[in-house]
Amino acid sequence: MRAGRGRVSLGVVRGRVRRPVRGRWRLLGRLVHAAGRGDAVSRHELLSIRGHSVAWMVPLVLLFGITAGDITTGAFEIISWTVLVPGVAASICGVRGTAVFAALSILVYVFADTVWQHRDETGLPGLVLVSLGGTIAVLAAGVRVGGERRMLHMRDIADTTRRTVLRPLPVGFGGLDHAAVYLSADTEARVGGDFYDIQPGPYGTRVLVGDVQGKGLGAVETAAALLGTFREAAYHEPDLATVAERLEIRMVRHRAHTAGLGRPDGDRFATAVLVGFSPGLPDAVDAVVFGHEPPMAVGPGGVRALPVVGGLPLGMAELDSGRPGALPPPHRLHLAADETLLLVTDGVTEARDPDGAFYRPADDIARAVAADARSALPTRLVALVRDGTLRHCRGRVADDTTVFAVRRREESAGG
């Protein structure tokens, strides 16, 4: 069952990873890419040295080049090319900088016409052209800068939303080493329907990884609702089955609310894996699987799929023909102290190569661990699966993709 069709920021555009431009064309390629996307942040970073903007150097060099060309060639018509200078400045400089270059272009033109003129004509048509071009460039710069400010404001809102849904997790949070990679398949999205979190509490540390069906802000809203419930229930409830029940109830309530508003996305569901690390079980975890990809255990001995019998996704328990309303029970799974629990969404398992074959991360993981046992560490493991996924599908990610790895810290395992 598929959940979360849609949207990869973080270097992926329209489901395609932007491969770096090599060699001498790298900077030019990145500038063109940033300009095509209207990415003000990327453009400003590329045109900065040690935090100071050097964008003004581009129109300045152009102005000097035109002036030198006019003097050395003796062709007065070249000086009218100064109309290009404020136009270039309007695309990369601020309004004030564009106005300065517009004024400089006019001054250079007048100076050329009166001091080193090559003809008897006054060059009035050219002067009008340069003046009009500078005025239009200043107005265009004002429009561009205003749009960039609005875009940056919207990006701040999106980043705040991302931190709310996918909040930063402290190192060693809840006695666990963890690492995560999230790729949104949408060009502009900063966050999508995939979600994950860790919540320590008096009854152990609980982990949740899931994928909301659908895309857009509705999927983000649903993920936020489930995570809010998880963070409270995982802390207060002693029984993992009760946490699972609370998640199911929250999903049903959220669906009823969106349906009551008349929204077309009122029938969403979510696949998820809920895991409990109990302090009294140093070599085992409890897991509840809601129609999600089953977790894998990765250690020095290789990779193995954990034997979990999953149920229906969150929000669909009533559709169970055998036990309507019943939830999948927690399963106790062996997890050695040196093993990492790997959880992925279907962006990984349903990634296809050009021939249509699905990606099988276990094969790459087994080879990597056999070559170096440290590949089982969370940070290395998520990077391995991410790179393998992108390599398999040639960078064309068709769905939100989350890779989440977690294991007990050595001091926690030893205790």
MARTIVEX-836850 format. One record per residue (C-alpha): residue number from 0; residue in one letter; x, y, z. Coordinates in steps of 0.1 Angstrom, whole numbers. Layout:
<zanus>
+-----+---+-------+-------+-------+
:   k : r :     X :     Y :     Z :
+-----+---+-------+-------+-------+
: NUM : A :     X :     Y :     Z :
...
+-----+---+-------+-------+-------+
</zanus>
This chain:
<zanus>
+-----+---+-------+-------+-------+
:   k : r :     X :     Y :     Z :
+-----+---+-------+-------+-------+
:   0 : M :     0 :     0 :     0 :
:   1 : R :    15 :    33 :   -11 :
:   2 : A :    16 :    64 :    10 :
:   3 : G :    29 :    99 :     4 :
:   4 : R :    31 :   102 :   -34 :
:   5 : G :    44 :   135 :   -42 :
:   6 : R :    73 :   159 :   -36 :
:   7 : V :   129 :   163 :   -27 :
:   8 : S :   142 :   194 :   -16 :
:   9 : L :   178 :   190 :    -5 :
:  10 : G :   192 :   189 :   -40 :
:  11 : V :   164 :   171 :   -59 :
:  12 : V :   143 :   190 :   -84 :
:  13 : R :   111 :   176 :   -98 :
:  14 : G :   122 :   142 :   -87 :
:  15 : R :   157 :   146 :  -103 :
:  16 : V :   189 :   151 :   -84 :
:  17 : R :   209 :   180 :   -98 :
:  18 : R :   243 :   165 :  -105 :
:  19 : P :   272 :   189 :   -98 :
:  20 : V :   287 :   206 :  -128 :
:  21 : R :   324 :   197 :  -129 :
:  22 : G :   355 :   217 :  -136 :
:  23 : R :   356 :   252 :  -147 :
:  24 : W :   319 :   253 :  -155 :
:  25 : R :   308 :   245 :  -119 :
:  26 : L :   303 :   281 :  -108 :
:  27 : L :   285 :   291 :  -140 :
:  28 : G :   263 :   260 :  -138 :
:  29 : R :   254 :   268 :  -102 :
:  30 : L :   246 :   304 :  -110 :
:  31 : V :   224 :   294 :  -139 :
:  32 : H :   206 :   268 :  -117 :
:  33 : A :   201 :   294 :   -89 :
:  34 : A :   188 :   320 :  -114 :
:  35 : G :   164 :   295 :  -130 :
:  36 : R :   149 :   285 :   -97 :
:  37 : G :   148 :   321 :   -84 :
:  38 : D :   169 :   309 :   -54 :
:  39 : A :   181 :   341 :   -38 :
:  40 : V :   199 :   324 :   -10 :
:  41 : S :   220 :   302 :   -34 :
:  42 : R :   228 :   332 :   -56 :
:  43 : H :   239 :   354 :   -27 :
:  44 : E :   261 :   326 :   -13 :
:  45 : L :   278 :   321 :   -47 :
:  46 : L :   284 :   359 :   -51 :
:  47 : S :   299 :   363 :   -16 :
:  48 : I :   334 :   360 :    -2 :
:  49 : R :   338 :   355 :    35 :
:  50 : G :   303 :   367 :    40 :
:  51 : H :   307 :   399 :    20 :
:  52 : S :   289 :   403 :   -13 :
:  53 : V :   310 :   408 :   -44 :
:  54 : A :   280 :   409 :   -68 :
:  55 : W :   289 :   445 :   -76 :
:  56 : M :   321 :   433 :   -93 :
:  57 : V :   302 :   418 :  -122 :
:  58 : P :   285 :   450 :  -136 :
:  59 : L :   317 :   469 :  -127 :
:  60 : V :   339 :   446 :  -148 :
:  61 : L :   313 :   449 :  -176 :
:  62 : L :   314 :   487 :  -175 :
:  63 : F :   352 :   488 :  -176 :
:  64 : G :   352 :   464 :  -205 :
:  65 : I :   328 :   484 :  -225 :
:  66 : T :   347 :   516 :  -218 :
:  67 : A :   380 :   500 :  -227 :
:  68 : G :   365 :   486 :  -259 :
:  69 : D :   353 :   520 :  -269 :
:  70 : I :   386 :   536 :  -264 :
:  71 : T :   407 :   509 :  -280 :
:  72 : T :   385 :   503 :  -311 :
:  73 : G :   377 :   538 :  -318 :
:  74 : A :   340 :   529 :  -325 :
:  75 : F :   318 :   553 :  -306 :
:  76 : E :   288 :   530 :  -310 :
:  77 : I :   302 :   506 :  -284 :
:  78 : I :   297 :   530 :  -256 :
:  79 : S :   259 :   527 :  -259 :
:  80 : W :   264 :   491 :  -247 :
:  81 : T :   266 :   506 :  -212 :
:  82 : V :   228 :   502 :  -212 :
:  83 : L :   236 :   465 :  -203 :
:  84 : V :   254 :   474 :  -171 :
:  85 : P :   223 :   484 :  -150 :
:  86 : G :   204 :   455 :  -165 :
:  87 : V :   230 :   431 :  -152 :
:  88 : A :   231 :   449 :  -118 :
:  89 : A :   194 :   446 :  -115 :
:  90 : S :   196 :   408 :  -116 :
:  91 : I :   222 :   404 :   -88 :
:  92 : C :   225 :   437 :   -69 :
:  93 : G :   202 :   456 :   -47 :
:  94 : V :   182 :   486 :   -57 :
:  95 : R :   208 :   511 :   -45 :
:  96 : G :   236 :   493 :   -62 :
:  97 : T :   215 :   492 :   -95 :
:  98 : A :   209 :   529 :   -92 :
:  99 : V :   246 :   536 :   -87 :
: 100 : F :   255 :   516 :  -118 :
: 101 : A :   227 :   533 :  -138 :
: 102 : A :   242 :   567 :  -128 :
: 103 : L :   277 :   555 :  -137 :
: 104 : S :   266 :   543 :  -171 :
: 105 : I :   251 :   577 :  -179 :
: 106 : L :   282 :   595 :  -167 :
: 107 : V :   305 :   572 :  -187 :
: 108 : Y :   284 :   577 :  -218 :
: 109 : V :   284 :   615 :  -214 :
: 110 : F :   321 :   616 :  -207 :
: 111 : A :   327 :   595 :  -238 :
: 112 : D :   306 :   618 :  -259 :
: 113 : T :   322 :   650 :  -247 :
: 114 : V :   359 :   640 :  -240 :
: 115 : W :   370 :   612 :  -263 :
: 116 : Q :   342 :   615 :  -289 :
: 117 : H :   350 :   600 :  -322 :
: 118 : R :   322 :   617 :  -341 :
: 119 : D :   306 :   652 :  -343 :
: 120 : E :   272 :   639 :  -333 :
: 121 : T :   261 :   645 :  -297 :
: 122 : G :   249 :   609 :  -293 :
: 123 : L :   216 :   620 :  -278 :
: 124 : P :   197 :   589 :  -289 :
: 125 : G :   222 :   567 :  -272 :
: 126 : L :   220 :   589 :  -241 :
: 127 : V :   183 :   585 :  -240 :
: 128 : L :   186 :   548 :  -244 :
: 129 : V :   211 :   545 :  -215 :
: 130 : S :   190 :   567 :  -193 :
: 131 : L :   158 :   548 :  -200 :
: 132 : G :   176 :   515 :  -196 :
: 133 : G :   190 :   525 :  -162 :
: 134 : T :   155 :   537 :  -150 :
: 135 : I :   139 :   504 :  -160 :
: 136 : A :   167 :   485 :  -144 :
: 137 : V :   162 :   503 :  -111 :
: 138 : L :   125 :   495 :  -112 :
: 139 : A :   131 :   459 :  -121 :
: 140 : A :   156 :   456 :   -92 :
: 141 : G :   130 :   469 :   -68 :
: 142 : V :   104 :   443 :   -80 :
: 143 : R :   131 :   415 :   -78 :
: 144 : V :   142 :   425 :   -43 :
: 145 : G :   106 :   427 :   -31 :
: 146 : G :    99 :   392 :   -45 :
: 147 : E :   130 :   378 :   -29 :
: 148 : R :   121 :   392 :     5 :
: 149 : R :    87 :   375 :     2 :
: 150 : M :   103 :   343 :    -9 :
: 151 : L :   127 :   343 :    20 :
: 152 : H :    98 :   350 :    44 :
: 153 : M :    79 :   320 :    30 :
: 154 : R :   111 :   299 :    33 :
: 155 : D :   114 :   309 :    70 :
: 156 : I :    78 :   298 :    75 :
: 157 : A :    85 :   265 :    57 :
: 158 : D :   116 :   260 :    78 :
: 159 : T :    96 :   267 :   110 :
: 160 : T :    71 :   241 :    99 :
: 161 : R :    98 :   216 :    92 :
: 162 : R :   113 :   221 :   126 :
: 163 : T :    79 :   216 :   141 :
: 164 : V :    72 :   184 :   122 :
: 165 : L :   108 :   171 :   119 :
: 166 : R :   122 :   187 :   150 :
: 167 : P :   160 :   185 :   156 :
: 168 : L :   169 :   156 :   178 :
: 169 : P :   197 :   160 :   203 :
: 170 : V :   227 :   137 :   202 :
: 171 : G :   221 :   107 :   223 :
: 172 : F :   184 :   116 :   228 :
: 173 : G :   167 :    91 :   250 :
: 174 : G :   199 :    70 :   253 :
: 175 : L :   199 :    63 :   215 :
: 176 : D :   223 :    70 :   188 :
: 177 : H :   203 :    81 :   157 :
: 178 : A :   206 :    95 :   122 :
: 179 : A :   181 :   105 :    96 :
: 180 : V :   180 :   115 :    59 :
: 181 : Y :   148 :   131 :    45 :
: 182 : L :   143 :   139 :     9 :
: 183 : S :   111 :   156 :    -3 :
: 184 : A :   102 :   148 :   -39 :
: 185 : D :    86 :   182 :   -44 :
: 186 : T :   107 :   209 :   -61 :
: 187 : E :    98 :   237 :   -37 :
: 188 : A :    87 :   218 :    -6 :
: 189 : R :   109 :   219 :    25 :
: 190 : V :    88 :   191 :    42 :
: 191 : G :    63 :   166 :    31 :
: 192 : G :    43 :   137 :    44 :
: 193 : D :    71 :   116 :    59 :
: 194 : F :    77 :   120 :    96 :
: 195 : Y :    99 :   106 :   124 :
: 196 : D :   106 :   114 :   160 :
: 197 : I :   121 :   101 :   193 :
: 198 : Q :   104 :   105 :   226 :
: 199 : P :   121 :    95 :   259 :
: 200 : G :    99 :    90 :   290 :
: 201 : P :    96 :    73 :   323 :
: 202 : Y :    87 :    40 :   305 :
: 203 : G :   115 :    40 :   281 :
: 204 : T :   122 :    56 :   248 :
: 205 : R :    97 :    54 :   219 :
: 206 : V :   105 :    59 :   182 :
: 207 : L :    80 :    67 :   155 :
: 208 : V :    86 :    66 :   117 :
: 209 : G :    57 :    70 :    92 :
: 210 : D :    44 :    82 :    59 :
: 211 : V :    12 :   101 :    53 :
: 212 : Q :    -8 :    92 :    22 :
: 213 : G :   -10 :   121 :    -3 :
: 214 : K :    10 :   152 :    -6 :
: 215 : G :    10 :   190 :     0 :
: 216 : L :     2 :   209 :    31 :
: 217 : G :   -26 :   185 :    40 :
: 218 : A :    -1 :   157 :    44 :
: 219 : V :    21 :   180 :    65 :
: 220 : E :    -8 :   189 :    87 :
: 221 : T :   -17 :   152 :    92 :
: 222 : A :    19 :   143 :   101 :
: 223 : A :    20 :   172 :   126 :
: 224 : A :   -12 :   159 :   142 :
: 225 : L :     2 :   124 :   146 :
: 226 : L :    35 :   136 :   160 :
: 227 : G :    18 :   158 :   185 :
: 228 : T :    -1 :   128 :   198 :
: 229 : F :    29 :   106 :   198 :
: 230 : R :    50 :   130 :   218 :
: 231 : E :    24 :   131 :   246 :
: 232 : A :    13 :    95 :   246 :
: 233 : A :    48 :    81 :   243 :
: 234 : Y :    58 :   100 :   274 :
: 235 : H :    28 :    93 :   296 :
: 236 : E :    16 :    59 :   286 :
: 237 : P :    33 :    28 :   301 :
: 238 : D :    20 :     4 :   275 :
: 239 : L :    31 :     6 :   239 :
: 240 : A :    -2 :    -8 :   227 :
: 241 : T :   -19 :    22 :   243 :
: 242 : V :     4 :    46 :   224 :
: 243 : A :    -6 :    28 :   192 :
: 244 : E :   -43 :    31 :   201 :
: 245 : R :   -39 :    68 :   208 :
: 246 : L :   -23 :    73 :   173 :
: 247 : E :   -52 :    54 :   156 :
: 248 : I :   -78 :    75 :   175 :
: 249 : R :   -59 :   107 :   165 :
: 250 : M :   -59 :    97 :   129 :
: 251 : V :   -96 :    90 :   129 :
: 252 : R :  -104 :   123 :   146 :
: 253 : H :   -82 :   142 :   122 :
: 254 : R :   -99 :   126 :    92 :
: 255 : A :  -133 :   135 :   107 :
: 256 : H :  -123 :   171 :   112 :
: 257 : T :  -110 :   176 :    76 :
: 258 : A :  -140 :   158 :    62 :
: 259 : G :  -163 :   181 :    83 :
: 260 : L :  -146 :   211 :    67 :
: 261 : G :  -155 :   198 :    33 :
: 262 : R :  -119 :   193 :    23 :
: 263 : P :  -112 :   167 :    -4 :
: 264 : D :   -84 :   151 :    16 :
: 265 : G :  -105 :   139 :    44 :
: 266 : D :   -98 :   103 :    37 :
: 267 : R :   -61 :   102 :    44 :
: 268 : F :   -43 :    74 :    62 :
: 269 : A :    -7 :    69 :    73 :
: 270 : T :    16 :    40 :    75 :
: 271 : A :    39 :    39 :   105 :
: 272 : V :    63 :    19 :   127 :
: 273 : L :    61 :    24 :   164 :
: 274 : V :    91 :    11 :   184 :
: 275 : G :    97 :     9 :   221 :
: 276 : F :   131 :     7 :   238 :
: 277 : S :   126 :    -4 :   274 :
: 278 : P :   153 :     0 :   300 :
: 279 : G :   146 :   -36 :   312 :
: 280 : L :   152 :   -51 :   278 :
: 281 : P :   187 :   -44 :   267 :
: 282 : D :   186 :   -70 :   239 :
: 283 : A :   151 :   -65 :   225 :
: 284 : V :   126 :   -39 :   213 :
: 285 : D :    88 :   -39 :   210 :
: 286 : A :    74 :   -28 :   176 :
: 287 : V :    39 :   -21 :   162 :
: 288 : V :    37 :   -19 :   124 :
: 289 : F :     8 :    -1 :   107 :
: 290 : G :    10 :   -12 :    71 :
: 291 : H :    46 :     1 :    68 :
: 292 : E :    78 :   -13 :    56 :
: 293 : P :    91 :   -37 :    83 :
: 294 : P :   122 :   -26 :   102 :
: 295 : M :   156 :   -42 :    96 :
: 296 : A :   184 :   -50 :   120 :
: 297 : V :   219 :   -42 :   108 :
: 298 : G :   250 :   -53 :   127 :
: 299 : P :   285 :   -67 :   122 :
: 300 : G :   269 :  -100 :   113 :
: 301 : G :   249 :   -86 :    84 :
: 302 : V :   214 :   -74 :    78 :
: 303 : R :   182 :   -92 :    87 :
: 304 : A :   145 :   -84 :    83 :
: 305 : L :   127 :   -85 :   116 :
: 306 : P :    97 :  -109 :   118 :
: 307 : V :    68 :   -84 :   123 :
: 308 : V :    32 :   -91 :   113 :
: 309 : G :    19 :   -57 :   104 :
: 310 : G :   -17 :   -44 :   104 :
: 311 : L :   -36 :   -19 :    84 :
: 312 : P :   -24 :    18 :    82 :
: 313 : L :   -34 :    43 :   108 :
: 314 : G :   -70 :    54 :   102 :
: 315 : M :   -81 :    22 :    85 :
: 316 : A :   -86 :    -2 :   115 :
: 317 : E :  -123 :    -3 :   108 :
: 318 : L :  -117 :   -19 :    75 :
: 319 : D :  -101 :   -50 :    90 :
: 320 : S :  -126 :   -77 :    79 :
: 321 : G :  -114 :  -102 :   105 :
: 322 : R :  -113 :   -79 :   135 :
: 323 : P :  -129 :   -45 :   128 :
: 324 : G :  -114 :   -18 :   149 :
: 325 : A :   -86 :   -40 :   161 :
: 326 : L :   -50 :   -27 :   160 :
: 327 : P :   -18 :   -47 :   153 :
: 328 : P :    -3 :   -60 :   186 :
: 329 : P :    32 :   -51 :   197 :
: 330 : H :    58 :   -77 :   187 :
: 331 : R :    89 :   -83 :   208 :
: 332 : L :   120 :   -84 :   186 :
: 333 : H :   156 :   -94 :   194 :
: 334 : L :   180 :   -65 :   188 :
: 335 : A :   216 :   -71 :   199 :
: 336 : A :   235 :   -42 :   215 :
: 337 : D :   257 :   -39 :   184 :
: 338 : E :   228 :   -39 :   160 :
: 339 : T :   211 :    -8 :   144 :
: 340 : L :   174 :    -6 :   138 :
: 341 : L :   169 :     6 :   102 :
: 342 : L :   135 :    21 :    92 :
: 343 : V :   127 :    34 :    57 :
: 344 : T :    97 :    47 :    39 :
: 345 : D :    85 :    35 :     5 :
: 346 : G :   106 :    62 :   -12 :
: 347 : V :   134 :    37 :    -7 :
: 348 : T :   118 :     4 :   -13 :
: 349 : E :    98 :    16 :   -43 :
: 350 : A :   126 :    34 :   -60 :
: 351 : R :   130 :    19 :   -95 :
: 352 : D :   159 :    18 :  -120 :
: 353 : P :   154 :    25 :  -157 :
: 354 : D :   143 :   -11 :  -162 :
: 355 : G :   116 :    -8 :  -136 :
: 356 : A :   133 :   -30 :  -110 :
: 357 : F :   128 :   -21 :   -73 :
: 358 : Y :   157 :   -11 :   -51 :
: 359 : R :   167 :   -37 :   -25 :
: 360 : P :   188 :   -19 :     2 :
: 361 : A :   196 :   -51 :    21 :
: 362 : D :   220 :   -62 :    -7 :
: 363 : D :   240 :   -30 :    -6 :
: 364 : I :   240 :   -30 :    32 :
: 365 : A :   252 :   -66 :    35 :
: 366 : R :   281 :   -59 :    12 :
: 367 : A :   291 :   -27 :    30 :
: 368 : V :   289 :   -43 :    64 :
: 369 : A :   310 :   -73 :    52 :
: 370 : A :   337 :   -49 :    40 :
: 371 : D :   335 :   -26 :    71 :
: 372 : A :   315 :   -34 :   102 :
: 373 : R :   314 :     4 :   110 :
: 374 : S :   289 :     7 :    81 :
: 375 : A :   263 :    -4 :   106 :
: 376 : L :   266 :    28 :   126 :
: 377 : P :   235 :    50 :   122 :
: 378 : T :   252 :    79 :   104 :
: 379 : R :   270 :    57 :    79 :
: 380 : L :   240 :    35 :    74 :
: 381 : V :   216 :    63 :    65 :
: 382 : A :   242 :    77 :    41 :
: 383 : L :   247 :    43 :    25 :
: 384 : V :   210 :    37 :    19 :
: 385 : R :   204 :    73 :     7 :
: 386 : D :   233 :    70 :   -18 :
: 387 : G :   222 :    35 :   -29 :
: 388 : T :   186 :    47 :   -35 :
: 389 : L :   196 :    77 :   -56 :
: 390 : R :   221 :    56 :   -75 :
: 391 : H :   195 :    30 :   -83 :
: 392 : C :   169 :    54 :   -95 :
: 393 : R :   194 :    76 :  -113 :
: 394 : G :   184 :   105 :   -90 :
: 395 : R :   148 :   104 :  -101 :
: 396 : V :   131 :   101 :   -67 :
: 397 : A :    93 :    98 :   -72 :
: 398 : D :    82 :    99 :   -36 :
: 399 : D :    92 :   114 :    -3 :
: 400 : T :   121 :    94 :    11 :
: 401 : T :   131 :    89 :    47 :
: 402 : V :   159 :    68 :    60 :
: 403 : F :   161 :    66 :    98 :
: 404 : A :   185 :    45 :   119 :
: 405 : V :   187 :    42 :   156 :
: 406 : R :   206 :    20 :   181 :
: 407 : R :   212 :    20 :   219 :
: 408 : R :   242 :    40 :   229 :
: 409 : E :   271 :    19 :   241 :
: 410 : E :   269 :    32 :   277 :
: 411 : S :   231 :    26 :   277 :
: 412 : A :   236 :    -9 :   263 :
: 413 : G :   263 :   -17 :   288 :
: 414 : G :   241 :    -5 :   316 :
+-----+---+-------+-------+-------+
</zanus>
